[in-house]
């Protein structure tokens, strides 16, 4: 199964960036963001977690980056996936599992990832220590470059989150944040989506939205004075 969105050339300035994410080689995996599991999250406010996931979904739609979602057992106590993901990223491909805790144990899921032809996987999910950790380590063993978006994921405790972060690093998985992901894939303001990207910064960093509002008002005042 392949991503249904049209391809789009990445916008990469000349010079640096060799160690940064390549949008043309990136696929985002959103794992088990389920309503029941949200109720167990204690290491990040759930409102912040959901907003960050929404930001990633919007970003992927804007930059034509494939998204794959999955849930182990949405009819059970873990609950359904948050609907905002597929609402904001309608191109996302959902892969049902047969109860496997580790998404990488599901052949359909792994096959869908391989079918994208991309080798850089950006993962987020609930719980970080399980839903993200297990497939992230297995994907690394399979030769993929893997990033874990820590603030678009959640765990039952701060301890679980800290241990997960250490295990990611030991296992060769790169931890990152929603803001860093947005900035790495953005790369330059000299692109047609710049205004939409600026709004995403306002979602992930509300204080940035206040900066933009103040600037816009100052510009308006200058025009009126002129």
N, C-alpha and C positions, 0 to 999 in steps of 0.2 A: 504494500500500500504506500503511495507516495503523497507528498503534500500537494494539495489542489490549487495553491496560490500560484500566480504567474511569477516567473523568476525575475529578479531585479539585481542589477549590478551593485556591488558594494561601493560605498563612497569612502575611499581611504586616501588621506593625504600622503604625498611623497615624503620620504625621510624616515622618521621613527615608526614605532608601532609594531615591530616584528614580534614582540612578546605579548601583544594584546590579542583579544578575540577577533577573528575574521568573520564578519557577518555572513559571508558566502559559504562558510564551512560550519556554521553553528545550527544546532537544533535544540529547542528547549523542551525539556521533559518535566511536566507538572504532575506530581505523584501523590495521589491519595489526599487531596485537599477536601476532606469530607466533613460534613456538618457535625457528626458525632465526635470525631477526633478533635475538632476545634475546641470542644468543651474541656479537653484535657490539657490544652496548651497553657503553660505557666511561665515560659521564659521570654515571651514577647506579648504585648497586648494584641488580642485577636483582631481588633480593628486595624491595627498597623499591619499585621500579617496579611489580612485580606486586601488591604489597599496596595501593598507591595505586589501581591499576586496579580491584582487587576492592572497595575502599572506594567508588569511584564507582558501580560496578554495584549494590552494596547500597543506596547512597543513592538511586539512580534508582528502584529497586524500592520503597523505603520511601515516597518522595514522588511516585510515579506520574509520573515523567518519562520520555518516550520515549527509547529507545536504538537507534541504528543501528550495526551493525558491518559490516565488509567486509574482504576480503583480495584482493590482486591475483592471486596464483597459489598457493593453499594446497597444491596437489599437488607443487609444486616445492621448490627448496632452502630457500626462506624458511620452510617448514613450516606447520603448521596453527595456527589461532587458539588462544590459551590458553583452555581449556575453562571456566575459572572465570567468565568473563564471562557466558556464556549460562546457566550453572548458577545464578548469583546474580541475574541479571536475565533470567528466563525470558520476559519480554515483549519482549526485544530482537529486532529484525528484522535478519537477515543478508542482505546484498546481495552476491552473487558478482560478480566482475568478469571481464573477458575478457583479462586481462593488463595493463590500463592501470596505469601507475605512479601517476598522479594520479587519485584516486577521482572527482574532479569531471569527468573525461573520460568517465565511464561514465553513460550516460543513465538507466539504472535507478536508480543511486545518487542522482543529482540529483533524479529524480522521486520517490523515496521520501522524501527530505528535504522537498521541496515539499509532499508530501501531508500532512505533519504540520500544516501551516498555521502553523508557528512560525518566527519570524524571528531568534531568538538561538541560535547554534550554539556548543556547547562541544566542542572537539576535543582528542583525545589520541591518540598513536600512536607507532609505531616505523618508521622514523626520524623524529625531529622535523623535521629539515632537508629531508625529502622527503615522507614520508607525511602529515605534518600541514601542512607549509609550503605545498605546492602547492594542495590543496583549500581551505586557509584563505584564501589570497590570491584564489583564484577566487571563493570565496563572498563575500568582501568586495566584489569587483567586481560581484557580482550583487545587492548591496544588503543582505546579511545582516550582523548584528552578530556578530562572531566572537571567541571566547576560546580560547586554547591553554593546556592544563594541562601545564605544563612538567615537573613531577615525576611525571606519569603517562605521560610520553613519554621516549624515550631516543635517544642518538646515538652514533656510533662514537668521538667524541672531545669533550673540553671545548671545543676550538676550534670544532667544528661547532655545539655547543650555544650558545656565545656569539654566533656569527655569526647563527644562527637567531633568537635573541632580538632582536638589532638589526634584522633584516629584518622580523620580526613588527611591531615598533613602527613602523618606517618605512612598512609596508603597512597600518597601521590595525587590526592584530589585537592584542587585549588579552592579554598574558601573565598567567597566574594559577597557583595551586598547588591541590593537592587540599584542603588545609586551608581555604584561602580559599573554594573552591567549596562545600565543606561548610557553612561558616559563612554564606555569602551565601544559600544555598538554605534553610538552617535558619531564620534570622531571629529566632526567638523560642523560649524554653523553654516558653512557655505553649501547648503543642500536645500532642496525644495520643501522638505518636511520640517524645517527649523522651528517654525511657530508651533507646530504640533508637539515637537520634542520639548520645547520650552514648557508647555503645559504639563508634560509628564514629570519634569523636574519639580513643578509645583505640587504634584501629587506625592512624590516620594520625599520631598523636603518642603513642607508647607511654608517655612520661613522664606524659601526662595520665591514662592508665589507672592509673598508680601513685598519682597525686593522688586519684583517685576511690576507689581501694581504701583508702587511708589515711583518707579522710573516712568511708567506710562503717564501718571498724573503730573509729574514734573515736566515731561515733554508737552503735555497738553497746556499747562500753565505758560510755558515759554511761547507756544504758538499764539495763545490768546493775548499775551503781553506784546507780541510782535505785531 
